[in-house]
């Protein structure tokens, strides 16, 4: 099988581990969506593509590959559903998931101009990406600080939920659940290392919510950020194809998923009639 990693960082620990597992018997290549151009140069197609990148160019490339019958994990559409945090919250809450109420805002400045917030707030970039905004604001002064640093950033607002100061990181690969515990980036000391947490020790409602999120969003490889809201799970973010570092069994689960998807084969596409050089695998 030929497996292609859609990423600018094929050395990421998860991808490197998957490559090591597959390389003895299969061909693993990488393609940087930032420099790749959709067109005949992408053919022959790989048997499966792992969409680790989530930039607009990466999503467009993944959609092009899907149009020509290539299987992509996760699909371009499923990945896109996790990029706009307003749409993410709407989809999740409409499906009955315990997702934090999320309000769209044009800029932090508009919120700062309204004066003191009635309750502590969490502000996030509307469009999820690396190094985006995630910050707590308890006062108008803090809002003004954020407005100065993120003047043009479209943001969303969630009410701060009192919690232990630890984020539960739940990851799912093909229905297999992994878990970790990490200090919240909103905590005074900032994030620290992630501690593995036996997924089987999580309450059933937590496990059910994490698995249900994959069904709702059409994801096969994803992460869910969960807060302990008095024992009940509160989902605050969903991420397509996260890093999943240090989780024993995760690379094996991803490698098995990739091979099974590749073995299932490509789907027919009208584009193939215009591009006869496409490999029919």
C-alpha positions in Angstrom: 0.0 0.0 0.0 1.0 3.6 -0.6 0.2 5.9 2.3 0.5 9.7 2.0 0.8 12.1 4.9 -0.7 15.5 4.2 1.4 17.6 6.5 4.3 20.0 6.6 5.7 18.1 9.6 6.1 14.3 8.7 8.4 14.0 11.7 5.6 14.7 14.2 5.9 11.9 16.8 2.5 10.4 16.0 3.2 10.4 12.2 6.8 9.2 12.7 5.6 6.3 14.8 3.0 5.3 12.2 5.6 5.5 9.5 7.9 3.2 11.4 5.1 0.7 11.8 4.1 0.8 8.1 7.5 1.3 6.3 8.7 -2.3 6.5 5.9 -3.5 4.2 4.3 -0.4 2.7 5.4 2.9 1.1 4.9 6.0 3.2 5.4 9.4 1.6 4.5 12.9 2.7 3.1 15.9 0.8 3.2 19.5 2.2 -0.2 21.1 1.4 1.5 24.5 1.6 3.5 23.8 -1.6 1.5 21.2 -3.4 -0.8 22.2 -6.3 -4.0 20.4 -7.1 -3.7 19.0 -10.6 -2.3 16.1 -12.7 1.1 16.3 -10.9 -0.5 14.6 -7.9 -1.2 11.4 -9.9 -0.9 8.5 -9.5 -2.9 8.7 -6.3 -1.9 7.1 -3.0 -4.1 4.4 -1.6 -4.9 6.6 1.4 -4.1 10.1 2.6 -3.8 11.1 6.3 -4.9 14.7 6.6 -2.9 16.1 9.5 -2.8 19.7 8.2 -5.9 21.8 8.6 -5.1 25.0 6.7 -7.4 26.2 3.9 -4.9 24.9 1.3 -4.8 21.5 3.0 -8.6 21.3 3.0 -8.8 22.3 -0.7 -6.1 19.7 -1.6 -7.9 17.0 0.4 -11.2 17.9 -1.3 -9.5 17.6 -4.7 -8.1 14.2 -3.9 -11.5 13.0 -2.7 -13.1 14.3 -5.9 -10.8 11.9 -7.8 -11.7 8.9 -5.6 -8.9 9.0 -3.0 -9.8 8.1 0.6 -8.8 10.8 3.1 -8.6 10.5 6.9 -10.4 12.6 8.1 -12.4 13.8 5.1 -12.1 17.4 4.1 -15.7 18.1 5.0 -15.4 16.6 8.5 -12.1 18.5 9.1 -13.7 21.8 8.0 -16.6 21.3 10.4 -14.0 21.6 13.3 -12.4 24.8 12.1 -15.1 27.3 12.7 -15.9 27.3 16.4 -19.3 28.8 15.9 -20.3 26.1 13.5 -18.7 23.5 15.7 -20.8 24.6 18.7 -24.0 24.8 16.7 -23.5 21.3 15.2 -22.6 19.8 18.6 -25.4 21.4 20.6 -28.0 20.6 17.9 -26.9 16.9 18.2 -27.4 17.0 22.0 -23.7 16.9 22.9 -22.9 18.7 26.2 -20.9 21.5 24.4 -20.2 24.9 26.0 -22.5 27.7 24.8 -20.5 29.7 22.3 -21.2 33.2 21.0 -19.6 34.8 17.9 -18.1 38.2 18.2 -16.5 40.3 15.5 -13.5 41.5 17.7 -12.4 41.6 21.3 -12.6 45.4 21.1 -16.4 45.3 20.8 -16.6 43.2 23.9 -14.1 45.5 25.8 -16.2 48.5 24.9 -19.2 47.0 26.7 -17.4 47.5 30.0 -17.0 45.0 32.9 -18.1 41.4 32.0 -20.8 40.1 34.2 -18.9 36.8 34.6 -15.4 35.5 33.8 -15.1 34.8 30.1 -13.1 32.5 27.8 -12.1 34.1 24.5 -11.0 32.0 21.6 -10.1 32.6 17.9 -13.2 31.8 15.9 -11.1 29.8 13.4 -9.1 27.0 15.0 -5.4 26.9 14.1 -2.0 26.6 15.7 -1.1 29.4 18.1 -4.6 30.8 18.1 -6.2 32.9 20.9 -7.4 31.1 24.0 -7.5 33.4 27.0 -9.5 34.1 30.1 -10.8 37.6 30.8 -12.3 38.6 34.2 -12.3 42.3 33.7 -12.6 45.1 31.2 -8.9 45.9 31.7 -8.0 42.3 30.6 -10.3 42.6 27.6 -8.6 45.8 26.6 -5.2 44.1 26.8 -6.4 41.3 24.6 -8.0 43.7 22.2 -4.6 45.4 21.8 -2.8 42.2 21.0 -5.6 40.7 18.8 -7.1 43.8 17.3 -8.5 42.2 14.1 -9.0 38.6 15.3 -12.6 37.3 14.9 -13.4 35.6 18.2 -15.9 33.5 20.1 -16.9 33.8 23.7 -17.7 31.1 26.2 -18.6 31.6 29.9 -15.8 30.4 32.1 -16.8 27.2 33.9 -15.4 26.7 37.4 -13.2 23.5 37.3 -10.2 21.8 38.8 -7.8 23.7 36.5 -7.1 20.5 34.6 -8.2 19.8 31.0 -9.2 16.3 30.1 -7.9 15.5 26.7 -9.8 12.7 25.1 -8.6 11.3 21.8 -10.3 8.8 19.5 -8.8 6.7 16.7 -11.3 4.6 14.8 -13.5 4.2 17.9 -10.6 3.5 20.3 -10.5 6.0 23.1 -7.3 7.4 24.7 -7.2 10.0 27.5 -4.8 12.4 29.2 -4.9 15.0 31.9 -3.1 18.4 31.4 -3.0 21.7 33.3 -5.3 24.1 31.6 -3.6 26.8 29.5 -5.9 29.2 31.4 -4.3 28.1 34.7 -1.9 30.6 36.3 1.1 28.4 35.7 0.1 27.6 32.1 0.2 24.2 30.5 2.5 21.4 31.7 3.1 17.9 30.4 0.2 15.6 29.6 -0.4 12.7 32.0 -1.9 9.6 30.6 -5.2 8.6 32.0 -6.8 5.1 31.7 -9.7 5.7 29.4 -11.6 2.9 31.1 -11.6 4.9 34.4 -13.6 7.8 32.8 -17.3 8.0 33.6 -19.5 6.3 31.0 -21.1 9.7 30.2 -17.6 11.1 29.3 -16.7 8.1 27.1 -20.1 8.2 25.4 -19.9 12.0 24.7 -16.4 11.6 23.1 -17.4 8.7 20.9 -20.7 10.4 19.9 -18.7 13.5 18.8 -17.0 11.4 16.1 -20.4 10.2 14.8 -21.8 13.7 14.8 -18.8 15.3 13.0 -17.9 12.4 10.7 -14.5 12.1 12.3 -12.4 9.0 12.6 -9.2 10.5 14.2 -10.0 13.4 16.5 -9.6 14.9 20.0 -12.2 16.4 22.4 -11.3 18.9 25.2 -13.5 18.2 28.2 -14.0 20.0 31.5 -15.3 18.4 34.6 -18.4 20.5 35.3 -19.4 19.0 38.7 -18.9 15.5 37.5 -20.7 16.0 34.2 -18.6 16.4 31.0 -18.5 19.8 29.3 -17.0 19.7 25.8 -15.2 23.0 24.9 -13.4 22.0 21.7 -13.2 19.3 19.1 -10.0 18.9 17.0 -9.6 16.9 13.8 -6.4 14.8 13.7 -4.7 16.0 16.9 -1.2 15.1 17.9 -2.0 12.3 20.4 1.4 12.3 21.9 2.6 9.6 24.3 -0.5 7.4 24.1 0.4 3.7 23.9 -1.5 2.0 21.2 -2.5 5.2 19.3 0.1 4.8 16.5 -0.9 1.1 16.0 -4.6 2.0 15.9 -3.9 4.7 13.3 -1.7 2.4 11.2 -4.4 -0.2 11.2 -7.1 2.3 10.3 -4.9 3.6 7.4 -4.4 0.1 6.0 -8.0 -0.9 6.3 -9.1 2.3 4.6 -6.5 1.8 1.8 -7.6 -1.8 1.3 -11.2 -0.7 0.9 -10.1 1.1 -2.2 -10.8 4.3 -4.0 -14.3 5.3 -5.2 -15.0 6.1 -8.9 -14.9 9.7 -9.9 -15.8 11.6 -13.1 -12.4 13.3 -13.0 -10.7 10.0 -13.8 -12.2 10.0 -17.3 -10.3 13.3 -18.0 -7.1 12.0 -16.4 -6.4 8.6 -17.9 -2.9 8.4 -16.2 -4.5 8.0 -12.8 -3.5 4.7 -11.2 -6.5 2.4 -10.8 -5.7 0.8 -7.4 
